[in-house]
């Protein structure tokens, strides 16, 4: 993922999008046979949604008489990280020339997805276990089942006799290969590792039974490559400002007012950004935190609380789960203050630091802070951001309401390097500040573009400093003062 994000973005101006090119190759399986005497002659039409309308982009060639076609046509599409790009694939039994018109063709079926889902879909992994013979040949001992659409597969337990496994020689080499299943039989190699039965026994006893799954091709081509067993997963975290300056939620003038016909600014910002980020989250579970409120049962002020009131598990099911938790939370808390966001930034920074200590830094965190006012703990916030600039994380702040956000621009390093109160400069610019009022009349897509425009650059800069290959993107979203929903 790349983009020339090195530009200041004026308030209210949606930055020019930065695109990467992606190629889509298509194949189908078990298509319907609509022809009574021969098999179907399928082709696929690609449509993309633009301003609510489905527009035809291109069409594959026709594969004659096949219910399992593999198309040679490659669709090349501009990919924008900060947009939800909706695609539709329609399959037709083609009767006329393979032009763009489908008027005379029989519709066989279709499906819709987003381009982000295409790019970040999960593997269908299975594992093969081989014994290495004395002549260095390899003999298959066991092949697991395929676990569909899963980056963390748990295969069914299996039993193999010690004789079959290693001829009862506990130090005989064993080789494990992991593949991404392909129905055509052209499985994609993920990686492998070599061990012995004796080594496995010792590892289990020491509770360190894990091995790096390495792809030699990647190891030769990529500097600092370590393994193919760690994949970056998105983790959306939301923080919401529950300070009293938002106004009583029961009052229609409150920024937290729940109107069944018109979502408030917090919800609009959350959903706009969340719909983009959710394509990069493996389990679609998002942390949702609040700050600046008195919370039950003792009604003490908290700057870091789970809005589902479950401190052991602050995650919600999907963006809709965050919305519901937010709506259920409002009647139970007392809006208070002050607007302290340093505790939330520090909390996510601790997660990012723990990730970095693994040596992989395979997960990159994005904290979305939604707030209605200038932060009260500016010195502590600057200190927290400078420390976080060394870690795999970014901070996005969306200013809600009509407050004077001039001081908030200090945190956004577009006009100069942010420094801590002690004068220490930030290693990277990791903060993007956007006043919601500048975009409140724009579409959710425009808001998401502006908010997320600098993220790709920030991710690349982190991994460039660490000389680590960026593998994927993890996203933390929240509103001012916590990792939670609006």
Helices and strands as residue ranges (DSSP letters): E 20-27, E 42-50, E 53-59, E 70-79, E 86-93, E 106-114, H 115-119, E 125-132, E 138-143, H 162-166, E 173-180, E 188-196, H 197-205, H 216-221, E 237-241, G 244-246, H 265-277, G 278-280, E 285-291, E 293-295, E 300-302, E 305-306, E 315-317, H 318-330, E 334-335, H 342-357, E 365-371, H 378-388, E 393-399, G 406-410, G 413-415, E 431-435, G 436-438, H 444-452, H 455-466
